[in-house]
Amino acid sequence: MYAIIATGGKQYKVQPGQVIDIEKVDDADGKVVFDEVLLCSTDDDVKVGSPTVEGARVTGELVGQVKGDKVRVFKKRRRKDSQTSRGHRQVLSRVRIDDIQPG
């Protein structure tokens, strides 16, 4: 059983028990519900949404917040004696997928 969900402008293929890193979400209780299910597949049935599958939900538990890989931005202006270096690390939420409800 697997599903394809959309969150944070990205799409993820998830299965129960899988741990994924998504864009940061703020949930005080630690439960995350994904309602944008684009495709839901059970053992004998595949439901494709248009654009989403009606009544399908994926639930997960917030494991923690982590930082992603560092992205370096370097700009150099030739013959101007000018250069700039910056770095960025995106904050991500680590979520463990608990259940897929096909709807």
MARLUM-899825 format. One record per residue: residue in three letters; x, y, z of N, C-alpha, C in turn. Coordinates in steps of 0.05 Angstrom, whole numbers, plus 32768, in hexadecimal, padded with zeros to 4 digits. Layout:
% MARLUM-899825
<'Ala',<X,Y,Z>,<X,Y,Z>,<X,Y,Z>>
...
***
This chain:
% MARLUM-899825
<'Met',<8011,7FE9,8000>,<8000,8000,8000>,<8012,8019,8000>>
<'Tyr',<800C,802C,7FEE>,<801B,8045,7FED>,<8009,805B,7FE4>>
<'Ala',<8012,8073,7FE7>,<8003,808B,7FDE>,<8017,80A0,7FD5>>
<'Ile',<800D,80B2,7FC4>,<801D,80C9,7FBC>,<800F,80E2,7FC7>>
<'Ile',<801D,80F1,7FD8>,<8012,8108,7FE4>,<8020,8121,7FDB>>
<'Ala',<8013,8138,7FDE>,<801F,8152,7FD7>,<801F,8163,7FF0>>
<'Thr',<8037,816D,7FF7>,<8039,8180,800D>,<8052,8191,8009>>
<'Gly',<804F,81AB,800F>,<8066,81BD,800D>,<806F,81C1,7FF0>>
<'Gly',<805D,81BD,7FDC>,<8064,81C1,7FC1>,<8073,81AA,7FB4>>
<'Lys',<8075,8193,7FC3>,<8082,817C,7FB9>,<8070,8164,7FBB>>
<'Gln',<8077,814E,7FAD>,<8068,8136,7FAE>,<8079,811F,7FB9>>
<'Tyr',<806D,810E,7FCA>,<807C,80F9,7FD7>,<806C,80DF,7FD4>>
<'Lys',<807B,80C9,7FCE>,<806F,80AE,7FCF>,<8074,80A3,7FEA>>
<'Val',<805F,809C,7FF9>,<8061,8094,8015>,<8054,8078,8019>>
<'Gln',<805F,806A,802D>,<8054,8051,8036>,<8053,8051,8054>>
<'Pro',<8041,8041,8061>,<8040,8041,807E>,<805B,8038,808A>>
<'Gly',<8063,8046,809F>,<807D,8040,80AC>,<8094,8050,80A1>>
<'Gln',<8091,805E,808A>,<80A6,806D,807E>,<80AA,8087,808C>>
<'Val',<80C3,8091,808D>,<80CA,80AB,8099>,<80D3,80BD,8082>>
<'Ile',<80C6,80D5,8080>,<80CC,80E8,806A>,<80D3,8103,8077>>
<'Asp',<80E2,8113,8068>,<80E8,812E,8070>,<80D9,8141,805D>>
<'Ile',<80C7,8152,8069>,<80B7,8164,8059>,<80BC,8180,8062>>
<'Glu',<80B0,8194,8054>,<80B2,81B0,805C>,<80A7,81B3,8078>>
<'Lys',<80B1,81C6,8087>,<80AB,81C9,80A3>,<808D,81CD,80A8>>
<'Val',<8082,81BD,80BA>,<8066,81C0,80C3>,<8066,81C4,80E1>>
<'Asp',<8054,81D5,80EB>,<8052,81DA,8107>,<8039,81CC,8112>>
<'Asp',<803C,81B6,8120>,<8026,81A8,812D>,<802E,81A3,814A>>
<'Ala',<801D,81AE,815C>,<8023,81AB,8178>,<801E,818F,8183>>
<'Asp',<800A,8182,8177>,<8003,8167,8182>,<8014,8151,8175>>
<'Gly',<8022,8157,815F>,<8034,8143,8153>,<8027,8132,813E>>
<'Lys',<800D,8136,8138>,<8000,8127,8123>,<7FFE,8138,810A>>
<'Val',<8004,812B,80F3>,<8003,8139,80D9>,<7FF0,812A,80C7>>
<'Val',<7FDD,8139,80BB>,<7FCA,812D,80A8>,<7FCE,8139,808D>>
<'Phe',<7FD1,8128,8079>,<7FD4,8130,805D>,<7FBA,812A,804E>>
<'Asp',<7FAC,813F,8046>,<7F93,813C,8037>,<7F96,813C,8019>>
<'Glu',<7FAD,8147,800F>,<7FB2,8148,7FF3>,<7FBF,812D,7FEA>>
<'Val',<7FAE,8119,7FE5>,<7FB7,80FF,7FDC>,<7FB2,80FD,7FBE>>
<'Leu',<7FC7,80FC,7FAE>,<7FC5,80FC,7F91>,<7FC0,80E0,7F86>>
<'Leu',<7FCA,80CB,7F93>,<7FC7,80B0,7F8B>,<7FC7,809E,7FA3>>
<'Cys',<7FB6,808A,7FA4>,<7FB5,8078,7FBA>,<7FB3,805B,7FAF>>
<'Ser',<7FC6,804A,7FB7>,<7FC7,802F,7FAD>,<7FC5,801B,7FC4>>
<'Thr',<7FB2,8009,7FC3>,<7FB0,7FF3,7FD6>,<7FBA,7FDA,7FC8>>
<'Asp',<7FB6,7FC3,7FD4>,<7FC0,7FAA,7FC9>,<7FB4,7FA3,7FAE>>
<'Asp',<7F9A,7FAA,7FAA>,<7F8D,7FA2,7F91>,<7F80,7FBA,7F82>>
<'Asp',<7F83,7FD2,7F8C>,<7F75,7FE9,7F81>,<7F87,8001,7F80>>
<'Val',<7F85,8011,7F6A>,<7F94,802A,7F67>,<7F7F,8040,7F62>>
<'Lys',<7F80,8055,7F73>,<7F6E,806C,7F6F>,<7F7F,8084,7F68>>
<'Val',<7F79,8090,7F51>,<7F87,80A7,7F47>,<7F75,80BF,7F4A>>
<'Gly',<7F7E,80D4,7F57>,<7F6E,80EB,7F5C>,<7F6D,80FE,7F44>>
<'Ser',<7F59,8110,7F45>,<7F56,8123,7F30>,<7F4E,813E,7F3C>>
<'Pro',<7F5E,814E,7F49>,<7F7B,814A,7F4E>,<7F81,8139,7F67>>
<'Thr',<7F6E,8137,7F7A>,<7F73,8127,7F92>,<7F5E,8111,7F94>>
<'Val',<7F65,80FD,7FA4>,<7F53,80E6,7FA9>,<7F3F,80EF,7FBF>>
<'Glu',<7F25,80EC,7FBA>,<7F11,80F4,7FCD>,<7F11,80E3,7FE6>>
<'Gly',<7F12,80EF,7FFD>,<7F11,80E0,8016>,<7F2A,80D2,801F>>
<'Ala',<7F3F,80D4,800F>,<7F58,80C6,8016>,<7F69,80D8,8029>>
<'Arg',<7F75,80CC,803D>,<7F85,80DA,8050>,<7F9E,80CA,8057>>
<'Val',<7FB4,80D8,805D>,<7FCC,80CB,8067>,<7FD3,80D9,8081>>
<'Thr',<7FD6,80C9,8096>,<7FDD,80D4,80B0>,<7FF9,80CC,80B8>>
<'Gly',<8006,80DE,80C7>,<8021,80D9,80CF>,<8026,80E6,80EA>>
<'Glu',<803D,80E0,80F5>,<8045,80EA,810F>,<805F,80FA,810B>>
<'Leu',<8060,8112,8117>,<8077,8123,8116>,<808D,8119,8128>>
<'Val',<80A3,8111,811B>,<80BA,8106,812B>,<80CC,811C,8135>>
<'Gly',<80D1,8130,8125>,<80E2,8146,812E>,<80E7,815A,8117>>
<'Gln',<80F7,816F,811E>,<80FF,8183,810B>,<811D,817F,8106>>
<'Val',<8124,817F,80EC>,<8141,817C,80E5>,<8148,8192,80D1>>
<'Lys',<8161,8196,80CC>,<816B,81A9,80B8>,<8175,819A,80A0>>
<'Gly',<816F,81A4,8089>,<8177,8198,8070>,<8195,819E,806A>>
<'Asp',<819D,8195,8052>,<81B9,819A,8049>,<81BD,81B8,8045>>
<'Lys',<81D6,81C1,8048>,<81DD,81DD,8044>,<81DF,81E2,8026>>
<'Val',<81D3,81F9,801E>,<81D4,8202,8002>,<81E5,821B,8002>>
<'Arg',<81FA,821B,7FF2>,<820C,8232,7FF0>,<8205,8242,7FD8>>
<'Val',<8204,825D,7FDC>,<81FF,8270,7FC6>,<8217,8282,7FC4>>
<'Phe',<8225,8282,7FAD>,<823D,8292,7FAA>,<8239,82A3,7F91>>
<'Lys',<823C,82BD,7F94>,<823A,82D0,7F7E>,<8254,82DF,7F7B>>
<'Lys',<825E,82E0,7F63>,<8277,82EF,7F5D>,<8272,8301,7F45>>
<'Arg',<8279,831B,7F48>,<8277,832E,7F33>,<8293,8333,7F28>>
<'Arg',<8298,832A,7F10>,<82B3,832C,7F05>,<82BB,8349,7F01>>
<'Arg',<82D4,834E,7F05>,<82E1,8368,7F02>,<82D6,837D,7F15>>
<'Lys',<82C6,8376,7F28>,<82BA,838A,7F3B>,<82C5,8387,7F57>>
<'Asp',<82D5,8372,7F5C>,<82E0,836C,7F76>,<82C9,8369,7F8B>>
<'Ser',<82B4,835A,7F82>,<829D,8356,7F93>,<8294,8339,7F92>>
<'Gln',<8290,832E,7FA9>,<8286,8312,7FAB>,<8276,830F,7FC4>>
<'Thr',<8262,82FD,7FC3>,<8250,82F8,7FDA>,<824D,82DA,7FDD>>
<'Ser',<824E,82D1,7FF6>,<8249,82B5,7FFC>,<8235,82B3,8012>>
<'Arg',<8220,82A2,800D>,<820B,829D,8021>,<8205,8280,8022>>
<'Gly',<81FA,8278,8038>,<81F1,825C,803B>,<81D5,825B,8047>>
<'His',<81C8,8244,8042>,<81AD,8241,804C>,<81A8,8224,8053>>
<'Arg',<819A,821F,8069>,<8192,8204,8071>,<8174,8204,8077>>
<'Gln',<8165,81F5,8068>,<8148,81F5,806B>,<8140,81E4,8083>>
<'Val',<812D,81ED,8092>,<8122,81DD,80A9>,<810D,81CA,809E>>
<'Leu',<8110,81B1,80A4>,<80FD,819C,809B>,<80F0,818E,80B2>>
<'Ser',<80D9,8183,80AE>,<80CB,8173,80C1>,<80CD,8156,80BA>>
<'Arg',<80D5,8145,80CD>,<80D7,8128,80C9>,<80BD,811C,80D2>>
<'Val',<80AF,810D,80BF>,<8095,8102,80C5>,<8096,80E4,80BF>>
<'Arg',<808A,80D4,80D2>,<8087,80B8,80CE>,<806A,80B2,80C5>>
<'Ile',<8067,80A5,80AF>,<804C,809F,80A4>,<8040,8088,80B3>>
<'Asp',<8028,808D,80BF>,<801B,8078,80CF>,<8006,8069,80BF>>
<'Asp',<7FF4,8077,80B1>,<7FDD,806A,80A5>,<7FD6,8077,808B>>
<'Ile',<7FCC,8066,8078>,<7FC1,8070,805F>,<7FA4,8067,805D>>
<'Gln',<7F92,807A,805B>,<7F76,8074,8059>,<7F6D,807A,803C>>
<'Pro',<7F66,8065,802C>,<7F61,8069,8010>,<7F48,8079,8009>>
<'Gly',<7F35,807B,801B>,<7F1D,808B,8017>,<7F08,807F,8007>>
***
